Amino acid sequence: MSDVEREKAADRVALLELRRPPSNVFDEALLTELADALLDIDETDDVTAVVLCAQGKHFCAGADLRGLGAAGIRRVYRQAYRIFSARTPVVAAVHGAAIGGGLGLAMSADFRVASPGARLTANFARLGFHQGFALTVTLPRAVGAQRAQELLYTGRSVSGEEALAMGLCDAVADDPREAAVEFAGRIAASAPLSVRSIRATLRRPLIADVGTALDLEADAQAALLGTADFAEGVAASFAKRPPHFTGS
């Protein structure tokens, strides 16, 4: 069974749904499938916008990168780069949690529609880890450098309502999927060639920065995988207790 399913959501709007419920934790295989789907859509003439959504309780709870090392993380992020590089605009429908790499995936989209109770979290520092999925670039781009520092240093969660107020998402709706389809429909009402051309121009500097950031993040993450603080952060997360870091 496929981990990414494509459906027609509306006129000139395709829906891509992650199907690894309840938390849609990703790995290289899922990101490859998603990237393939997005790049396939780029080659069609009947889709002008994409809605990215997910089955289950959460949009995406990130990835488990333990044991991968720098080479494995780079393989995962090669697929992330392909996702960023696709040419068709994407609106992410975020429900439940978008945590860590899951937030990074949501930020790869052009726009985000979140439920009021959604939980958006760059929790890396609370795991003794380094941010990934190009959040080094996308988070400051959305909320500003100062707010991005605060979110990354503290690892705190942001609700859908607060995310809207700070620019982390673009709309809040009780049914984010339905609202995302409506949002995408407004994009799809424009000329398809114009939309893709405008997007390519606007995202050109982003794609260049994303490529550099993914390489730096992979190295930083690999360097921290073997630390005592990372082991403690993961253990504390599973036990749902505060971590006790020692700086080692």
N, C-alpha and C positions, 0 to 999 in steps of 0.2 A: 504494500500500500504506500502511496506517495505521501511524503511529509509536507508537500506544498501542492495545493489544488487550485486550479484556475477556473473561474466561472465568469460569465458575463453578468455584470451588476446593473448596467444601464447602457443607454446608447453611447458608444465609444468609450465606455468605462469597463475595465477588467478588474476582477477581484482576485487577489492572491491570498489564500488562507493557509497559515501555518497549522499543521495537524499533528502536533505532539503534545496533546493535553496530558495533565492539566496545566503544565508550566511552560511548555514549548521551549525547553532547554535546547540550544543549538550546538552543532558540531560542524566539522568541515563538510560532511555529506549534506546536511540540511541547507547550509549556506550555498553550496554548489548548486543544489536544486533550485533554490530561490534565484540565484544569479542567472542560471540558465533560463528560467521562466521569464525574468525581466528582459534579458537580451533577446529572447524569442519574440516577445511583445514588440520590441524595437523594430523588428523586421516585418511587422504586420501594418496594414493600412487602415484597420478598422478600430484601433485603440488609441486614444489621445491621453488618457490618464489611468492610473492604477490605484486601487485601494488595497493596502496591506493590512491584514487583520489576522486573528488567531482564534482557534478553538480553545475551549477549556476555561479555567479559572483566571489565567493570566495571559497578557500579551506575550511576554517573554521574560523568563527569569535568568537569562544570560547563558553562559557556557561553563563547563567544568574543564579547565585547561591543565589540571594536574597531570603530571607525567608526560606532557607533550614536549617540553623543552623549547628552545628558541625556534628550531626548525619546524616543529609541529604547529606552534603558534603562528609562524609566518605562513604556513599553508592555509590555516583558517583565515588569516587576514588577507591572503590573496583573493579569496572568495568575497570577503567584505569589500575589497577594492573594486571587484567586478560589479557588485551591487551599486556602489556609489557611481560607477562609470556608465550605468545604463542611461538611455536617452529620454525615456518617457517619464513625465512627472508622477510622483507617488504621494498619496495621502495616507498616513498611518492612522488606523483606528485603535486607540490604546485603551484597553480595559484591564482591570486588576492591576498587576504589577508589571512594570518595565524596569528591570533591575540590572545594573552592571552592563554587560554586553547587550542585554535586551534594550536598555535605554540607548545604547549606541546604535542598535538596529533601527529603533524608532527615529533617531536623529539623522539617519541616512536618508530619510524621506524628505520631500520638500515641505510638507505640512504635517501637523499632528492634530487629531481630534481626540480628546480624552474624556472619559467619564468623570463626573465630579469626584468620585471616590478612588480614582486611579492613584497608583503609588509609583512615582518616578524617582529612581534612586541611583546615584552614582556611588555605590557603597564600597568601592575598592579599598579606601583607606581603613575602613572598619574590618576588612579582611586581611590587612597587612599586605596589600597588593597595590598594583599600579593600574591606572585607567587604561582602557583599550578601546577597540572598535572606532578609533579616530575621535573619541570624545575630547581629546586634547585640542582639536580644531573645532568640532561642531558645537560643543557646549559654550565656549566664549562667543562664538559667532551668533548664538541664539540669545544668550542672556547677558553678555558683557563679561569682560575679564574678571572684574571684582566679584561678581556673583558666582561665576564659574569656580573661582578659587574657593569660595565658601562652601559650595556644594561638594567639591572634590576633597577638600581637607576634612570636612566633618562627616561626609557620607550620609547626610540626613535625607529623609524621604520628603518628597514634595507632592501634595495632592493635585488633582486635576485643576482645581480652582486656583491654587497658588501658582501652578505651572502656567496657566493662562495669564495671570497678573505679571509674571516675570518674563514672558515671551518664550517659555519652554514648549508651549503648545499654542495652537492658533484658534481653537474653539473648544468648548466644553458642551457635552450633550449626554443625556441619560442613555441614549443608544448611540454610542460613538460610531458604530459601523454604518448605521443608516445615515448619520450626519456626514460621515466621510464620503459616502457615495454621492450625497447631494453636493458636497464641496467639489468632488472630482467632476461631477456633472457640469459645474460652472466652468471648470477648466476645459472640459471636452466640448463646450459650445464654441470655443475659439478655433481658429484655423489650425489644423494639426501640424503642418509644416512650420508655421510661425511659432507655435508653442515649443516644439523641439529645438528650433533654432535659438529662440530666446533663452531657453533653459541651458543650452550648451554654452552660450556666451556668459550667462550669469554664474554658472558652476565651474567654469574653467579654472579660476584660481583655487576654488575649493578642492577640486580633484587633485591638483598638484600638491596642495598642502596635506590632503588626506594620505597620499602615497608616502610622503615623508614621515607623517605622524605614525602610521601603522608600523613602519620599520622601527622607529624609536620606541614605540610602545611594546612591541614584541620583545626587544632586547631588555627593556626595564622589567617587564613581567617575568621573563625567564630568569632574570637575576634574583627575583624575590621568591620564586616558587619553592626554593629549598630552605627558606629562613624559618626560624622558630616562630616568629610573629605571624607568618602566613599560616602555619599549622595551627596556631592558637586561634587565629581569626576564623578559620574554617570550622574548627571544633566548636567555638563559641556560637557560631551561626547555626550549626546543626542542633546544638543544645539550647538555643534560644536564651543565651545568657550574655552579659557584657564580657567583651574580651579583656584579657589582662596581658598587655604587650610589654615586652622587655627591651625592645630595640635590638634584637639579635635574630 
